[in-house]
Amino acid sequence: MKIALELLAPAGTAEIGKAAIDHGADAVYIGAPKFSARAQAGNSINDIAELVKYAHLFHANVYVALNTILTDPEIDQTMDLIRFLYEARIDGLIIQDVGLLELDLPPVSLIASTQMHNTTPEKVQFLESVGFKRVILARELSLNEIRAIRDRTKVELEVFVHGALCVSYSGQCYMSQYAFGRSGNRGVCAQPCRHQYSLMDGNNKTVIRDKYLLSLKDMNRVKAIGDLVTAGVTSFKIEGRYKEIDYVKNITAMYRQAIDMFIAQNPRYRPASSGTCTFGFKPDPFKSFNRGFTAYFINGDRKKMGTPDSPKSMGEFIGTVDKTGRDSFNIKGHNLKNGDGLCFFTPEHELTGCRVDRVEGDRVFPNTLSDISAGAAIYRNLDMDFNRILKGSISCRNISVEMSFVQDEAGIKLTVKDEDSITVEIQQKIPFEPARNPELTRSTIENQLMRTKDTSYRVKSISISPDQPGFMPLSIINDIRRRIIEKLTIARIEQFFSKGEKVVPNSVPYPERELDYRANILNSKAMAFYERHGAKITEMALESDDEIRKNHKTGRLVMTTKYCLRYELDACMRSKDVNNNRLKAPLRISDRQHTYRLEFDCMNCRMMIIAEGEDSVVSGESDKR
């Protein structure tokens, strides 16, 4: 049996989810009405049910994210919500809070959110043993680390391949909760990693002032699909439930083509859903929101991946300004068009932008020439032509069918068999009336049956019997075609339902003996779960009591990350460079309101951020970079 590979795309709304499926997604994930890790991306049960129906037509899956940690009252509220989602026939539930496993859940497939900090074979093995069908791995894992997990487990493995990156290990960031009282584990992260910080050394000297020191480039692993499959991954996830519909179309199409290319060269594999996509555009990740790209530790090596100058989208590089005039600038060989949006850095390293008003050869006339100078690198972050094509890209996925039309003295029978071998038929009594022009009649029947362009089906072949069919009105041919397409659609949707299994509680030992606030335990059911599995709870989640959060600000570990500022600043302690000690410890960062101490676990290539309290100003001698 061939191994199914799943392209998983984000659905901020049901409409975006349908567009993702149209553009090649084998599955989509969408936020539940409440308790999603993207609180502003919730959707109603009715919208989710509508998306499920559309997805199941293509035998694609819909997973619902209910992946925040929950209070005791909230965890009781979720039972009705989960039952409604199950009745809407969702294919999986993405969760973080293990307290849900203590409930009498319906048989829906459970998916362990990346917020659960899934980084080791032991952790993934445990999740498999307690009933999870799939585990979403931490973004930081290398191919070798994924292989090690695959070697010890059979559970489905899902990885992120594209989109925005949290600088922290997911589920292990408390910076937003600490600084703003907004918990990332509760779906309301304030994104402090996209804020400006100044870096001070051990002498309180300001080494860098007001840069985006924790902001990362976006992930792009389109070239690593084959390597990830070999490592044991079968689901490839695009981040972005806050992204717009055109972004989802473009990026989904890009990964659809990459996965299809891999499958074409490796016949052991197949797409996880049905249908074939034909795109009227060439997917290009640089034409959608991006901060530049990184493969993010996929090969186990370390490369620079920060965006210290700006956390905003740059778009695609167009060229460098040759010269400027009174109301224009020159770039050789560009393809800019009227209405395009441009961005660039000013001499003061501030990101700004303008709009193209008109183009004359190499000369570009922007709506403002302020801050544009010779030598400036110009990026296009709005391509009007490309966006216009994307907006018109609809119904680009089709299911192939074979039709058999048979006529005899009693009437006609139309049989349709689709690419998944689902077969339906319709019979209709109609007196046989010899045709004056049998060849024309046969051609008319064939042409009318082929008219499926307003549906999700394309006719691959038609057989008509007898060779000289009798005359019949066009209205009858069109009606029987319409009815059999409706019947096939119902059959496809009804047949596709991936029922999960009931979770049966057990007492398999948890791989850790003691759990503190980093286990994110916010309710009594989660506590009971871990205790049953042999773990001692020494501390509840930081979100459990705001007073506890206030009383334990100083000295609290608020982030653990594989991203390393020392490496980014060419001061890695493991480097043989003679300058690696030029940054005197301890290093600190400050956003003018809060100060954090940086600690470095060089053996494991990790950086820890420790809360040190609140500031009023940033002081120190300036040494800008």
Secondary structure, DSSP 8 states (H G I E B T S, - for coil): --EEEEEEEEESSHHHHHHHHHTT-SEEEEE-SSS-SSGGGB--HHHHHHHHHHHHHTT-EEEEEE-S---HHHHHHHHHHHHHHHHTT-SEEEE--GGGGGS---S--EEE-GGG---SHHHHHHHHHTT-SEEE--TT--HHHHHHHHHH--SEEEEEEEE---SS-TT---HHHHHHS--GGGT----GGGS-EEEE-TT--EEEEEE-TT-B-EEE-GGGHHHHHHHT--EEEE--TTS-HHHHHHHHHHHHHHHHHHHHH-TTEEESS--EE--SS---GGGSS-S-EE--STTS-----B-TT-SS---EEEEE--EE-SS-EE-TT----TT-EEEEE-TTS-EEEEEEEEEETTEEEES--TT--TT-EEEEEE-HHHHHHHHT--S-EEEEEEEEEEEETTEEEEEEEETT--EEEEEEE------SSHHHHHHHHHHHHT--TTTTEEEEEEEEESSS-----HHHHHHHHHHHHHHHHHHHHHH---------------S-SEE-GGG---SHHHHHHHHHTT-EE----GGG-HHHHHHT-TT-EEEEES--HHHHTT--TTS--TTTT-S-SSEEEE-SSEEEEEEEETTTTEEEEEEEEE-S---S-B---
